[in-house]
């Protein structure tokens, strides 16, 4: 349990601080025998290494876009069955 907690904490710190240079070492360490969930996560990260490394080393952030998509989906759910498609652009697009 201590091993799993240490690896999860280390991964969380790497995500919080955007320390992509530590990713290879973390994956190597997590792939060693230990808790099966951690090694499965490491294998998944390793299979898409380039994308994960880029996410941890670049300043780009998709948060604003995701917020807009989330808001649009919420409006669509609220309007389901109540209004036609003509009203959707009026609620989504800024005035």
Backbone bond lengths (Angstrom), bond angles and torsions (degrees), N, CA, C in turn:
res aa  C-N    CA-C-N  psi(-1)  N-CA   C-N-CA  omega(-1)  CA-C   N-CA-C  phi
1 X - - - 1.437 - - 1.536 110.81 -
2 X 1.319 115.97 -39.14 1.471 119.54 178.53 1.523 111.28 -63.62
3 X 1.337 115.63 -37.96 1.463 119.69 179.26 1.524 110.37 -63.26
4 X 1.327 116.05 -46.14 1.468 120.26 179.76 1.522 110.83 -62.67
5 X 1.328 117.05 -44.44 1.462 120.84 179.91 1.523 111.31 -62.37
6 X 1.319 116.98 -40.04 1.461 120.83 179.00 1.522 112.16 -65.22
7 X 1.334 116.27 -41.01 1.466 119.41 180.00 1.521 111.89 -70.17
8 X 1.322 116.28 -38.67 1.472 119.68 177.82 1.523 110.19 -66.36
9 X 1.314 117.41 -42.98 1.466 121.19 178.31 1.524 110.82 -62.43
10 X 1.317 116.26 -42.63 1.461 120.38 178.68 1.525 110.94 -62.48
11 X 1.335 117.10 -41.50 1.458 121.10 178.78 1.526 110.91 -66.07
12 X 1.331 116.53 -41.32 1.469 120.39 179.07 1.528 111.09 -62.87
13 X 1.319 117.38 -41.08 1.464 120.61 177.22 1.526 111.15 -63.52
14 X 1.334 115.95 -40.05 1.461 120.01 179.30 1.535 109.94 -63.95
15 X 1.328 117.44 -40.19 1.462 120.69 178.12 1.517 111.57 -67.52
16 X 1.306 117.19 -44.50 1.464 121.82 -177.28 1.514 112.02 -64.27
17 X 1.316 116.14 -40.95 1.465 121.03 -176.32 1.528 113.41 -92.59
18 X 1.342 117.10 -0.92 1.465 122.75 -177.89 1.530 111.35 52.57
19 X 1.317 115.65 54.77 1.452 122.27 -179.09 1.529 110.08 -102.13
20 X 1.321 116.36 71.83 1.450 121.76 -177.83 1.516 114.50 -63.85
21 X 1.317 117.17 -23.10 1.461 119.62 -179.95 1.530 111.86 -67.17
22 X 1.329 118.05 -18.63 1.467 121.90 178.60 1.524 112.43 -87.76
23 X 1.333 118.45 -6.27 1.462 121.54 -172.52 1.525 112.93 -60.90
24 X 1.319 118.07 -46.29 1.465 121.14 -178.70 1.519 111.02 -60.15
25 X 1.326 116.99 -44.74 1.470 120.66 179.24 1.521 110.90 -64.47
26 X 1.338 116.95 -40.43 1.458 119.95 -179.14 1.524 110.76 -65.53
27 X 1.328 117.44 -42.79 1.471 120.67 179.35 1.522 110.34 -63.01
28 X 1.326 117.05 -43.95 1.461 120.94 179.21 1.518 110.72 -60.22
29 X 1.316 116.44 -45.01 1.466 121.21 179.64 1.527 111.30 -65.70
30 X 1.332 117.29 -41.03 1.459 121.08 -176.76 1.523 112.49 -73.35
31 X 1.330 118.20 -22.96 1.466 121.34 179.52 1.528 112.27 -77.29
32 X 1.323 117.75 -14.91 1.462 119.95 177.49 1.522 108.45 -66.54
33 X 1.332 117.03 154.66 1.463 119.16 -178.28 1.528 111.79 -53.42
34 X 1.291 114.06 135.72 1.450 120.86 -177.85 1.513 108.84 173.57
35 X 1.292 117.27 -150.10 1.460 119.99 179.93 1.534 111.39 -58.58
36 X 1.349 117.96 128.93 1.462 120.05 -174.57 1.531 113.90 -63.98
37 X 1.298 119.07 -32.56 1.460 120.85 -179.95 1.511 112.48 -65.56
38 X 1.311 116.94 -37.16 1.463 121.44 -179.08 1.523 110.29 -69.07
39 X 1.321 116.92 -43.43 1.466 119.45 -179.45 1.527 110.93 -68.73
40 X 1.326 117.88 -31.63 1.462 120.95 176.00 1.521 110.40 -67.02
41 X 1.328 117.15 -42.86 1.464 121.26 176.22 1.525 110.21 -60.34
42 X 1.322 116.72 -44.92 1.461 120.95 -179.69 1.530 110.99 -62.05
43 X 1.324 117.30 -39.89 1.466 120.66 178.66 1.528 110.19 -64.57
44 X 1.328 116.75 -40.23 1.459 120.05 177.74 1.513 112.23 -65.47
45 X 1.324 116.54 -41.70 1.465 120.24 177.80 1.529 110.73 -64.71
46 X 1.315 115.78 -38.46 1.464 120.13 -179.82 1.523 111.41 -67.47
47 X 1.332 117.67 -33.49 1.461 119.67 -179.29 1.528 112.08 -69.08
48 X 1.321 116.78 -24.77 1.465 120.79 177.83 1.531 109.36 -122.33
49 X 1.323 115.31 44.62 1.458 121.91 -171.71 1.530 113.24 -56.69
50 X 1.314 117.56 -45.25 1.471 120.17 -175.35 1.525 111.54 -60.06
51 X 1.321 117.20 -43.16 1.470 120.41 -179.78 1.521 111.20 -67.73
52 X 1.327 117.22 -42.48 1.466 120.49 -179.70 1.525 110.29 -66.06
53 X 1.318 116.93 -43.14 1.465 120.55 179.58 1.526 110.52 -62.95
54 X 1.326 116.86 -41.94 1.468 120.31 178.71 1.525 110.55 -63.48
55 X 1.323 116.94 -39.59 1.464 120.16 179.28 1.520 111.91 -64.12
56 X 1.329 116.57 -31.63 1.466 120.53 -178.15 1.522 113.73 -90.42
57 X 1.322 118.08 -5.99 1.461 118.51 -176.91 1.521 114.08 -121.59
58 X 1.322 118.69 -10.19 1.465 120.21 -179.42 1.523 110.39 -104.17
59 X 1.302 115.38 160.67 1.463 120.54 -178.73 1.528 112.10 -88.58
60 X 1.330 117.34 -2.32 1.464 120.25 -178.93 1.511 110.52 -66.27
61 X 1.335 115.59 145.57 1.455 121.80 -178.79 1.523 108.21 -142.04
62 X 1.313 117.95 128.74 1.462 121.28 -179.76 1.525 111.85 -96.53
63 X 1.316 117.90 12.07 1.456 121.57 -178.73 1.518 114.80 -55.77
64 X 1.342 119.18 -50.08 1.466 119.07 179.45 1.527 113.03 -60.14
65 X 1.315 116.99 -39.25 1.457 120.18 178.79 1.523 110.53 -65.87
66 X 1.318 117.27 -44.46 1.458 120.62 179.48 1.527 110.90 -62.18
67 X 1.320 117.05 -36.61 1.462 120.28 177.32 1.516 111.64 -63.80
68 X 1.324 117.03 -39.94 1.460 121.06 178.12 1.523 111.16 -66.43
69 X 1.322 116.92 -42.61 1.461 120.72 178.49 1.526 109.91 -63.38
70 X 1.317 116.83 -43.23 1.462 121.14 179.38 1.529 110.79 -61.62
71 X 1.314 117.55 -43.23 1.466 121.55 179.60 1.528 110.72 -64.27
72 X 1.329 117.15 -42.08 1.461 121.35 179.55 1.532 110.80 -62.77
73 X 1.322 117.00 -43.51 1.463 120.27 178.65 1.522 111.27 -64.73
74 X 1.326 117.12 -38.70 1.460 120.74 177.89 1.525 110.86 -62.68
75 X 1.329 117.07 -44.30 1.464 120.73 178.25 1.524 110.92 -62.80
76 X 1.307 116.74 -40.42 1.459 120.87 179.13 1.532 110.41 -62.53
77 X 1.323 117.31 -43.12 1.470 120.81 178.29 1.521 110.96 -64.62
78 X 1.327 117.96 -41.32 1.459 121.32 179.65 1.523 111.50 -62.64
79 X 1.312 116.39 -35.39 1.464 120.67 -174.69 1.525 112.61 -90.28
80 X 1.312 118.44 -3.25 1.455 121.48 -174.97 1.525 111.55 -55.97
81 X 1.319 116.04 120.69 1.458 121.59 178.04 1.512 114.64 78.25
82 X 1.309 118.83 -2.47 1.467 121.71 -175.89 1.513 113.33 -105.55
83 X 1.305 116.65 -28.05 1.462 119.40 -175.13 1.514 109.03 -145.54
84 X 1.289 116.49 158.20 1.458 121.25 178.30 1.516 111.67 -79.21
85 X 1.315 114.87 176.10 1.453 121.15 -179.57 1.532 111.99 -63.03
86 X 1.321 117.60 -26.02 1.470 121.21 -177.52 1.526 111.89 -61.66
87 X 1.326 117.69 -29.29 1.461 120.33 -179.42 1.534 112.78 -78.65
88 X 1.325 116.84 -27.73 1.474 120.26 -176.64 1.525 113.45 -57.00
89 X 1.339 120.46 -49.67 1.479 118.87 178.40 1.521 113.14 -61.21
90 X 1.303 117.38 -30.71 1.473 120.19 -179.64 1.534 110.59 -68.66
91 X 1.316 116.99 -33.93 1.460 119.78 179.49 1.512 112.34 -82.79
92 X 1.336 116.62 -28.96 1.466 120.13 -175.56 1.514 112.08 -85.35
93 X 1.303 117.16 -46.62 1.467 120.72 -176.84 1.539 111.20 -76.17
94 X 1.317 116.54 142.19 1.473 118.71 178.92 1.535 111.39 -64.21
95 X 1.311 114.76 152.21 1.466 120.37 -177.07 1.515 111.76 -67.94
